[in-house]
Amino acid sequence: MNTDISIADILFHLHPDTTADCKDRIEEGLRAQEGVISVHFNEQDHPHALVVAYNPEASSSQALLAEIRKCDKEAVMAGF
């Protein structure tokens, strides 16, 4: 029996005016998504960057972006 899971990391860029309250709601919403393993803001060095580790067999980058855009309509996936 194989118990390995796939893990993908994705970087999102939030709008510079995104508030701390909005970031908290984004983090809470993402953590509630099936397949999300971790959500990480680096407020010190990159306050508008968000790294999400997730299982791509259980969720998708588009689903994660849709969740983020509930609070930050300007959010984008890095490189897209």
C-alpha positions as CSV (number, residue, x, y, z in Angstrom):
1,M,0.0,0.0,0.0
2,N,1.5,3.4,-1.1
3,T,0.8,6.2,1.4
4,D,2.9,8.8,-0.3
5,I,1.2,12.1,-1.2
6,S,2.2,14.7,-3.7
7,I,3.1,18.1,-2.4
8,A,3.3,21.3,-4.5
9,D,4.4,24.8,-3.4
10,I,2.9,27.8,-5.0
11,L,3.7,31.5,-4.5
12,F,1.0,34.1,-4.6
13,H,1.5,37.9,-4.6
14,L,-1.1,40.0,-2.8
15,H,-1.9,43.6,-3.4
16,P,0.3,46.0,-1.4
17,D,-2.8,47.5,0.3
18,T,-4.0,44.1,1.6
19,T,-4.7,44.6,5.3
20,A,-3.6,42.3,8.2
21,D,-7.3,41.4,8.7
22,C,-7.6,40.4,5.1
23,K,-4.4,38.3,5.4
24,D,-5.9,36.6,8.5
25,R,-9.1,35.7,6.6
26,I,-7.1,34.4,3.6
27,E,-5.0,32.2,5.9
28,E,-8.0,30.9,7.6
29,G,-9.9,30.2,4.4
30,L,-6.9,28.4,2.8
31,R,-6.3,26.3,5.9
32,A,-10.0,25.1,5.6
33,Q,-9.4,24.0,2.0
34,E,-9.0,20.3,1.4
35,G,-5.5,19.4,0.5
36,V,-3.8,22.5,2.0
37,I,-0.8,21.5,4.1
38,S,0.6,24.8,5.1
39,V,0.1,28.6,4.5
40,H,3.0,30.9,5.1
41,F,3.4,34.7,5.1
42,N,6.9,36.2,5.6
43,E,5.9,39.6,7.0
44,Q,9.4,40.6,7.7
45,D,11.0,40.1,4.3
46,H,8.2,39.8,1.8
47,P,4.9,41.1,3.4
48,H,2.9,40.6,0.2
49,A,4.1,37.1,-0.7
50,L,2.2,34.0,0.4
51,V,3.5,30.5,0.0
52,V,1.0,27.6,0.1
53,A,2.0,23.9,0.2
54,Y,-0.8,21.7,-1.0
55,N,-1.7,18.3,-2.4
56,P,-2.4,18.8,-6.1
57,E,-4.4,15.6,-6.1
58,A,-6.9,17.2,-3.7
59,S,-6.9,20.8,-4.8
60,S,-5.7,23.1,-7.5
61,S,-3.8,26.4,-7.8
62,Q,-6.9,27.9,-9.4
63,A,-9.1,26.9,-6.4
64,L,-6.5,28.4,-4.0
65,L,-6.4,31.6,-6.0
66,A,-10.2,31.8,-6.0
67,E,-10.2,31.5,-2.2
68,I,-7.6,34.2,-1.9
69,R,-9.5,36.5,-4.2
70,K,-12.5,36.4,-1.9
71,C,-10.6,39.0,0.1
72,D,-7.9,40.3,-2.3
73,K,-9.3,40.7,-5.9
74,E,-5.9,41.7,-7.1
75,A,-4.0,38.6,-6.0
76,V,-2.0,36.7,-8.6
77,M,0.0,33.5,-8.8
78,A,3.7,34.3,-9.2
79,G,4.9,33.8,-12.8
80,F,1.4,34.0,-14.3
